[in-house]
Amino acid sequence: MIEAAQEAHARIIAAEGEKKASRSLKEAADILNESPIALQLRYFQTLTHISAEKNSTIIFPIPIEFSKLMKTL
């Protein structure tokens, strides 16, 4: 009985964490949507992070403007 209650409590805590994470992701998406420059800066940060790792990742940067072009098709 105690173990079931602990598991239920753990699931509630995990769900609350997911809810907070989802809200944070939505806020970040809203900010990036409002500022194309912020999106480009984040894109460059990601490329820098990936390129700094010692692995065999191949990066094919695609200009952000390409996504705008695809939306018009």
N, C-alpha and C positions, 0 to 999 in steps of 0.2 A: 504494500500500500504506500509506504513512504517512498519507495523507489519510483513508483508510477507518478507520484506527485512531483518528485524531483525532475523526472523526465518531462512532464508537462510544463513545469516552470522553465526548464531549459529551452523548450520549444518556443515558449512565449518570449523569452529574452532574445532568442535567435530571430524570431519574426520582427520584433521591435528594431533590432539591428538592421535587418533587411529594409524595413520601412525607412529608417533614417538614411541608409545608403541610397535608396531610390530617390528620396527627396534631394539629397546632395547632387546626385547625377542629373536630376531634372534642373536644378538651379544652375549647374555648370553648363548644361545644354542651352538653357535660356541665355546665359551670358555670352556663350560662343555664337549663338544665333544672332544676337544683337550687334556683335562686333566681328566683322570678317577678319580684322587685323588680329584679334585675340585668337581666332581659329588658326590663322597662319603661324602665329608665334607658338602655339601649342603643337602644331604640326612639326615645326622646326625642332622643338624640344624633344619630341618623340624620335625624330630622325637622329638627333645627336645621341640620345640615350641608346638607341639600337646600335648605332655605329661604334659606340664605345665598348660594347660587349665583345668578348673574345669568342666568337662563334663564326659559323659559315653563313650567316644570314645575308641574303642578297636583297638590296633595297632598290626598288624602282619608284622613285618619287614621281608622283603625278601632280601637276599643278592644280591648285584648288579651283581655279577658273574652269577646269575641265568638268568638274561636278556641276557647275552652273550651266555649262553648255549642254550637258546631258539632260538637265531638267527641262530645257526648252524643246527637246526633241519629242 
